[in-house]
Amino acid sequence: MTCPRVGVVVTDDQLVALVAADRAEGRTIALANGCFDILHVGHVRYLEGARAEADRLVVAINDDESVRALKGDGRPILTGAARAELVAALRAVDYVVLFSDLTVDRMLRLLTPDVHCKGTDYTVDSVPERDVVRAYGGRTVIVGDPKDHSTRDLLRKLGAG
C-alpha cells in the first residue's frame, strides 16, 4: 500500500517552473483561490470540484495581510503557513502558493491557467477576474456545493460555545 500523495507549498517562481513543466507534458492547469481560514467541508468540495476541471490544481491562498484587509480584525485565525500546509494536504491539490494581493488577477496573468475555478457564491458573470481570464483565452467555471457553510458561521457557532 502506498501513501496518498499530497500537494506542495511553493513560491511564485517555483510555481511558474512547475506549471511550465506540466504544460510541456501536455497537462492542463486549474486555479482556485481563497482565504481558507479554518478549513471546512465547503472548502474540500470546492477544491475537489476544481480538481475535476484539469490535470493539475493550483490553489492560491491569500496571505495574512490580505485576509485581514478582506475579512477584518481578528482574521485570519490560522497563519498563512498553516493554511497553506492544510490545503496542500488535501488529495485534490497539487500546488499551493500564498499571495498578497486583494484579487487573484496577478496570479492569473502569471500562470494563465486553462481554467479559473470559483465557488457557488459566484456566477460566471459575477466572477471579478472573468475579464482577465477571457483576455488570455482561459475559461471560468463555478464548482463546489451550495454555499451553506462558511468560516464566518463556524466562528459564530464557536463563539456561542
C-alpha positions as CSV (number, residue, x, y, z in Angstrom):
1,M,0.0,0.0,0.0
2,T,1.3,3.4,-0.9
3,C,0.7,6.7,0.9
4,P,-1.6,9.1,-0.9
5,R,0.2,12.0,-2.4
6,V,0.0,15.5,-1.1
7,G,0.5,18.8,-2.7
8,V,3.4,21.1,-2.2
9,V,3.6,24.7,-0.9
10,V,5.8,26.7,-3.4
11,T,6.9,30.2,-4.2
12,D,5.7,32.1,-7.3
13,D,8.9,31.3,-9.1
14,Q,8.8,27.6,-8.2
15,L,5.1,27.5,-9.3
16,V,5.9,29.1,-12.7
17,A,8.5,26.4,-13.3
18,L,6.3,23.5,-12.2
19,V,3.4,24.7,-14.3
20,A,5.7,25.1,-17.3
21,A,6.9,21.5,-16.9
22,D,3.3,20.3,-16.5
23,R,2.3,22.1,-19.7
24,A,5.3,20.7,-21.6
25,E,4.0,17.2,-20.7
26,G,0.5,18.1,-22.0
27,R,-1.2,18.7,-18.7
28,T,-4.0,21.2,-18.1
29,I,-4.0,23.6,-15.2
30,A,-6.8,24.8,-13.0
31,L,-6.5,27.6,-10.4
32,A,-8.7,28.1,-7.4
33,N,-8.2,30.7,-4.7
34,G,-9.4,31.9,-1.4
35,C,-8.5,32.5,2.3
36,F,-9.2,29.0,3.6
37,D,-9.2,30.2,7.2
38,I,-10.5,27.3,9.2
39,L,-10.8,24.6,6.6
40,H,-14.3,23.1,6.3
41,V,-16.3,20.7,4.1
42,G,-17.3,23.5,1.7
43,H,-13.6,24.2,1.0
44,V,-12.9,20.5,0.4
45,R,-15.9,20.2,-2.0
46,Y,-14.8,23.4,-3.8
47,L,-11.3,22.1,-4.3
48,E,-12.5,18.6,-5.4
49,G,-14.7,20.3,-8.0
50,A,-11.8,22.4,-9.2
51,R,-9.6,19.4,-9.5
52,A,-12.1,17.7,-11.8
53,E,-11.6,20.6,-14.3
54,A,-7.9,19.9,-15.1
55,D,-4.9,17.6,-14.7
56,R,-3.3,19.9,-12.1
57,L,-4.8,22.1,-9.4
58,V,-3.1,25.2,-8.2
59,V,-4.5,26.8,-5.1
60,A,-3.6,30.4,-4.4
61,I,-4.2,31.4,-0.8
62,N,-4.4,34.9,0.5
63,D,-1.6,35.8,2.9
64,D,-2.3,37.1,6.4
65,E,-2.3,40.8,5.5
66,S,-4.7,40.3,2.6
67,V,-7.0,38.2,4.7
68,R,-7.1,40.9,7.3
69,A,-7.9,43.5,4.6
70,L,-10.6,41.4,3.2
71,K,-12.2,39.9,6.3
72,G,-11.4,42.4,9.1
73,D,-9.8,42.4,12.5
74,G,-9.4,39.1,14.2
75,R,-8.7,37.3,10.9
76,P,-7.1,35.1,9.8
77,I,-7.5,32.6,12.6
78,L,-4.6,30.5,11.3
79,T,-1.4,31.8,9.8
80,G,-0.8,31.7,6.1
81,A,1.8,28.9,6.5
82,A,-0.6,26.8,8.5
83,R,-3.5,27.4,6.0
84,A,-1.2,26.5,3.1
85,E,0.0,23.3,4.7
86,L,-3.5,22.2,5.5
87,V,-4.7,22.8,1.9
88,A,-1.7,21.1,0.4
89,A,-2.5,18.0,2.4
90,L,-5.8,17.6,0.5
91,R,-5.6,14.9,-2.2
92,A,-7.2,17.2,-4.8
93,V,-4.4,19.8,-4.5
94,D,-1.1,19.7,-6.4
95,Y,0.4,23.2,-5.7
96,V,-0.3,25.8,-3.1
97,V,1.0,29.4,-3.2
98,L,0.5,32.3,-0.9
99,F,-0.3,35.6,-2.5
100,S,-0.6,39.1,-1.0
101,D,-2.9,40.8,-3.5
102,L,-6.6,41.6,-2.8
103,T,-7.6,39.9,-6.1
104,V,-6.1,36.9,-7.9
105,D,-5.6,38.9,-11.1
106,R,-1.8,38.9,-10.9
107,M,-1.6,35.2,-10.3
108,L,-3.9,34.5,-13.3
109,R,-1.7,36.6,-15.5
110,L,1.4,34.9,-14.2
111,L,0.1,31.3,-14.7
112,T,-2.6,31.7,-17.4
113,P,-4.4,28.6,-16.1
114,D,-6.7,26.8,-18.6
115,V,-9.5,27.1,-16.0
116,H,-10.2,29.5,-13.2
117,C,-12.5,28.0,-10.6
118,K,-14.7,29.9,-8.3
119,G,-17.2,28.8,-5.7
120,T,-21.0,28.8,-5.9
121,D,-21.3,32.2,-4.2
122,Y,-20.5,33.4,-7.8
123,T,-21.9,33.0,-11.2
124,V,-19.6,33.0,-14.3
125,D,-20.7,36.6,-15.0
126,S,-20.1,37.8,-11.4
127,V,-16.6,36.5,-11.1
128,P,-14.4,39.6,-10.6
129,E,-11.5,38.2,-12.6
130,R,-13.5,37.0,-15.6
131,D,-12.2,39.6,-17.9
132,V,-8.6,38.7,-17.1
133,V,-9.3,35.1,-17.8
134,R,-11.1,35.8,-21.1
135,A,-8.2,38.1,-22.2
136,Y,-5.7,35.2,-22.2
137,G,-8.2,32.7,-23.6
138,G,-9.0,30.7,-20.4
139,R,-12.4,29.7,-19.1
140,T,-14.1,30.4,-15.8
141,V,-16.2,27.7,-14.1
142,I,-18.3,27.5,-10.9
143,V,-17.6,24.5,-8.8
144,G,-18.4,23.1,-5.3
145,D,-21.6,22.7,-3.4
146,P,-24.2,25.4,-2.5
147,K,-22.7,27.9,-0.1
148,D,-24.5,26.8,3.1
149,H,-21.4,26.7,5.3
150,S,-18.7,29.3,5.9
151,T,-15.8,30.1,8.2
152,R,-17.9,33.1,9.5
153,D,-20.7,30.7,10.5
154,L,-18.2,28.3,12.2
155,L,-16.7,31.2,14.2
156,R,-20.2,32.3,15.2
157,K,-21.0,28.8,16.5
158,L,-17.7,28.5,18.3
159,G,-18.4,31.9,20.0
160,A,-21.8,30.6,21.1
161,G,-19.9,27.7,22.6
